[in-house]
Amino acid sequence: MNERLLDRWPVSCRTRPRRPGPKPGAVLLAIAAAALAARATVAGPSSASASARELQAVMGLEPNLARGADIFVYCSSCHGKPVQALPEGWVPTIAGQNPRYLAKQLVDYRLSRRADPRMQSVATGHGLRSSQDIADVVAYLAAQPPEWGRESVRDPADDTEAAYYRRRCAGCHGSLGAGDNSRAIPRIAGQDFAYLLRQMHDVVDGRRPNMRTQHAYALAELDVIQLVGLARHIAHLDSRGGESGSPEVGAGAGHPTPRLMLAAQRSAL
């Protein structure tokens, strides 16, 4: 693997890379197990139930995309372009993201199921004062042209990284990384490399309690160099070739299309 990638790690992830040798899987699995145990305390069943109820309420609302655009003005200080005030890897690409996933993350910030001081402040009243506010800004963002694939230098991933993605990630995120809106699975293809890497470290270290448990166990199998390679592979995926991150993705039997999805879809046409 090209060692220059290590220079692009977020500061929070810059630890001394391990060289080939005994896999640190046992240590990382132990960390993952401890993180999952802590998760039961931080985000218990009552929190999960409250999150599911509010998410369902948000997805059933009729959004106002014009009002969503007004709300996003407040968000654009961080999520606009260019972003120079925050460290690399702190801000994800969200334009064109699957709406159910966006709504779930905002609800989880509101209920402290996901931690970030800035986003929790926004989601608890300073920027988003109601479920309607969430519905409006999510519909606006989902209808925007995707700004994915910002990695300008395409350095083809090792076969092992592509194979690992197909074996452990593609089942939910799709072979092209488009995600599944009906299950609140995000589009990850072309996401910012540094943000992806930071989230992987956060999952293993127990800082993403609202993440599905299988992520911690899957990522704990990898050493630091392999995490860099997987993040690089995902950052270079392009879901526009076949799959789509539009509100229609994954809306099959048993998954009625809520009003928010329809509004975002109409605006994107």
C-alpha angles and dihedrals in degrees: 000000000000106000092208088077088072090067089064098059117122110256091248090059100046104117125144106281118239118238122222110291138091109003114246090219095121092055094045092045089053090051090048092050091051090048092052090049090052090048091066088061099040097044110020130176094277091055091048091050092049090049092050092049094050092044090053090049093050093049091052095056125101104240128216107218094192090056089045089057090053091050091049090061085073090049096046093078085079105015097041125092129293103027110192104150098071131062119263112276098026099100124054129209106257107165108113093009119151105277099221090055092049091049092049093052092050091048090048091051089051091052095040093247087126122037129221121127094219097045095042089054091050095046095047098058115298092092108000112042100171146014087262090059090054092049092049098049093041092053090048093051094044090054095053122101107266116254096202132142099043091157101113098187112064108206105176112237121244113265089247092060094048090046092050091052091051092047101043108018111028094070090073106015095042130243089278096038098248094135126209119276095196090061096038091248110153130233104250101170109117094004116153109286096222092048092050091050093048091051091050091054090046091053094051092045093050098251095124105061092163092061120104110266095238090069093066094049094045095048092044088069090068131077123221096271091049091051089055090051094049092049090049092050092051092046089057097048116111115204093183091085096073119333122060134213091210121127090264096065114114095358096138136138113329092021109093115199108249123218092255092058092049093050092051090046094051092049092050094054 
